[in-house]
Amino acid sequence: MASRNFEEEDSPYISQGLPDDSEPGTSKSAQYEGELGNIAGEADLYDEEGMFQENALGFIGNIGSMLEGDLIKLRDNLYINEYIMGMFKNHVPSIKKDNNGDTFTFLNGTPRNAKDTFFECEVEYILHGDSSEMTNRVLTSAQILLLRLGADTLHVYTDAKKRQLSVITATAVAGWWTGGAGIPVISNLIMLAWGMGEAIIDLQMLTSGESVPIYKSSGDWKLDVGLPKSDGLKTDAGLYFSYHDYLRLFLLIMDGDKKLDRAEDLIEINTGLKKPGFKVAGYNTYIRVEAEVSMKNLFISRPFLPDSIRTTDGRRKIRVLAYEGY
């Protein structure tokens, strides 16, 4: 018996079911226009002609535009992301909740240390695809730093006390030798540097398993240079992001084809540790569906319904068998 041609059978559905590259949030991804691995060199806040600030804000804006689009596709994307987060390792295995570590386990309940894998930072590999595990970690940390820089710098600009201290410091530093003309420039640079310093602290907390507010209130601020420690309003605990939450965000905005291809790479590599030569392309997954129903022949004449499928109460029994696979 010849094999069925699934490509021909699926062709009527492919044109309707596959995402269109022209639609937002499908096969595109939000990209940082600079070099993620060289953020330390790019983040020269004294370079007025530098592109770092513009690139950072553009990256944050692109994330918002990537989240627009079909809710059904967004739902499917979230399912894939949760599978990735639940079945692959990442750099922070334990997230602290109420000062207790919540150790990572896979979706099937297997402890993290019980599974041998080629990479320890698998989700970071899916995000960036570099063969160097250290590079993938650095690039992921750089993405987090960009988002924290934007949120923390915005807080500095909207906090009256921090803004006032920046102006006072700028006046003391530049007021006498620029005749006051350099005060706005220096005060802005101080606020940007303040936001960067807080963002670095946030990154250290996130990579140690702690969570930080998406947007900070005065009571959440850590780097109170020149100001007394604030006991002001704190952000609600439900608005905190952990390292895992940032990974979910980055998975959501990355190219869908790359995400699936790299997940397939990891499955192939990890399975190959126990089965040398394993190739995903050489395997198929099938599901067998069998159903048996009965009905009364209200409109179909008897010649079309043989007695062999008739039941004792005058109904006709129909058996359906189907295979679905990929």
N, C-alpha and C positions, 0 to 999 in steps of 0.2 A: 504494500500500500504506500503510495507516494505521500511525502510529508506535506502538510498544509502550508500554504503560503500566507503567513500571518501579516506580512507587509501589505499585500493586496487587500486582505480583509480589513485591516486597520485604516487604510488610506482614506475612506470617507470621513473618519473621525479626526485624523491628524491635523487637517487644515483648520478644524474648528477648535481643537483642544490645546494646541501648542501656543505658547505666548508669542506675541508679536513684538519684535525688537523695538518697534516704534512706540510701544506703550510704556509709560513710566513704571518703574519698579519691577521690570521683568528680567531682561538679560543684561542690564547695565549695572554699574556700581558707582558709588560715590568715591571719588578719588581725591587724594591730596596732591596738589599740583607741584609741590616741592619734593625734596628727598626725605622720606620718613626716617631713614637710617642716619640722616645728617642734621636732625633737628637742633642738636646742640650747637652746630656751626651756623645754622641759618638764623637761630633765635638771637640775633644781635639787635637788642632793643634800642641801641644808640645809632643804628644805621637807618636814617630817615628814608633812604631810597630802597631799602630792603623789601623783599616780597613776603617775608614770613607772616606778618600780621594779616596781609591780604589773603595768603594761601590758607591760613588757619581759619579765618572767618568764612572763606569760600567753602572749605571742607565741611564746616558745621552747617552752612546753608544747603549744601548738596544733600546732606543726610535727610533734611526735611522734605526736599523734593522727591527723594527716592521712596519715601514712605507713602506717597500719593498713589492712587491707582485702584485696581480691582480688589475688593475685599476678599473674594474667593481665592485669588492668587496669593494674597497676603496670608490667608489662613493656611493654605498648602505650604507656603514658605515657612510659617511658624512650626508646622508639624515636622518638616525636615530639620529645622534648626534644633528642635527639642530632641530629635533622634540623635543628632550630632553631639549635643551637649550631654546626652545620657549614655552614649556608647563610646565616646572618645575622651582620652585624658586631656588635661590642660595644666598650665603652669601652677595654678593655685588649687590644690586638691581639697582644701578644707576652708569653708567659709565660717567665720566667727559670728555666732548669734547669742546675744546675752552673755558674752565672755566665754562661751563654750564653742568648741570647734565642731562643725557639722561635716564629718568626713564624707568624701565623695564616694558614692557607689554607682555602678552601672544600672541601667534600666532593669536588667534581669536580677538585680540584687547582689551581683558579684562585687566584692571589695576591689578597690583600685589596685592594690598591691598583688592581687591574686591573678592578674592578667598580664601576660608577657606581651609587650608591644615594642615595635621598632623605635618609635618616638615616645618621649614622655610628654611633650607639648604638641599633641595631635591637633587640637582645635586651632592652635596658632599656625600649624602647617596648612590646614584647610584655608585659613584666612590669607596666607601670603605665599605658600607653595615653594619656599626655599628649602634646599636640601640641608641647610645648616639650621639646627634647632635654635642656636643662640640668635641667629638673624631673625627668625620668626618671632622669638620672644621680644627682641628689641623693637621690631616694627610694630608689634601689637601694643607695647608699652608707649611707643611714640604716638599712636592713634589715641590712646587714652589721655596722654598728656595734652594733646591738642584740644580735646573736648573740655578737660578740666581747666585749661588756660582760658578758654572762652568764657566758661561759667564763672570762674573766680575773678577774672578781670572785670566782668560786668558787675559783680558784687562790689568791687572796690569803687567803681565809678558811681554806684548808686548809694553808697554808704557815706553819709555826710561827714562823719568824724575822720574816716580814712582819706576822703577827698581833701578835707581841710588840712590834715597833717601833711599831705603830699604838697600842697601849695606852700605851706609854711617852710617845709624843708627845701623846696625849690627856690623860694625867696632867699633863704639863708645861703644857698650854694651859688646861685646864679644872679641874684639881684644886683649885687654890687659891681660886677664886671660886665653885665649886659645892659645895664640901665633899666632892668625890668622886662626887656623884650624877650629874654630867654626863659622867663618863669613858666609860661604855658607849656613850652616844649619839655622842660625838665620835669614839671609836675606830671605830665602825661607819661613820661618814661618811668618815673617812680611808680606810678599806679600799674603800668604794665609789668614792671619787674616784681612788684608786690603780688600781682596775680600769678606770675610764673612761679615764684617761691612757694605760694600756697598750693599750686598745681603739683609741684614736685612732692610736697608732703602728702597730698592726696594719693599720688601714684604709689608711694611707699606703703601707705595704709592699705590700698587695694591689693597690692601684690603680697601683703602679709595676711590676707584673708578678711580684712575688715571692710566695712561699707562706709561710703561718704554720701552726703546729700547731693542730689542732682544740682540743686541751686542752694547755696548756703544763706542762712540768716546770720545775724551778727553773733549769736550765741554759738554758732558752729565753727567760727573762724579760728584757725590755729596760729597763724603768723601775725600776732598783734604787736608788730614792731613799733615801739614808741607809744603804745596805747595800753591802758590797763586791761587785764583780761575781762572780756565781756560776759556778763551773766544774762544777756538779753534773750530774745525769743530764739528758740531752736526749731529746726525743720522737723516736720512729722516723720516718724520712723518709716512710714509707708513710702516716702519719697527718697529713700536711700538706694544707691546702686552699689552692687558688689562687682568684683572682677568678672564673675560669671555673667552678670547682667550686661556688662560692656561687651563681652564676647557675643552674647545674643544679638545685641544691637549691630555689631559689625557683620555678623552672619546675615542679618536681615537686609543690609544694604549692599552686599557683595553680589557679583555676577552669579546667577543660579547655576549655569553650566559648569563654571569653574568649581563651585562648591561641591557639586555632585561628583565631578571627575576626581577631585582630590580625596573625597571620602572613599571613592572606589579604589584609589591608589592605596589608602591606608588598609582597607579590608584585604586587598591583594597582598600587600607586604606582610601584614600580621599573620594572615593564614599561611603564607609561604614560610613562616618560621617553623611551622610544624609539618607543612606539606610542601616541600621544595618543588618549584616549578608550577605552583598553582596560578592560574589565570582566570580572572572573573569572566572574561569573554568566552571561556570554554564551558560555562555552567549556565543552566536555565532553572528558573523557578516556576512551578506549575501548581495550579489548584484545580481539583476535580470537584465538580458540583453535580449532584444527582438529586432529582426531585420527582416525586410521584403524586399526581393529582387525579381527582375523579370529577366527572361532570355529567349532567344529563344532556342528551342530544335534543336540544329544542329546535334547532334550525337545520341541522345536518341530517341528511337522509340515511337510512340504515345501511345501504350498500357501501357507504364510505366508512362505516364503523364496524369492523369485524367482531364476531361474537367472542373471539379470544380475549378481548379487552373488556368484556362486559362483567359487571359485578352482580351479585345475587339480588341486589335491590334495584336493578335496572339502570345503573349508572355505567359510564364508560371510564376506564382507568387509562391514564396516559403517563408514560415514563419519559423523563427528559434527562439526558446526560451531556455535560459540557465540560470542556477543559479550557482553562485560561492560564496563560503563562507569559513569561518574558525572559 
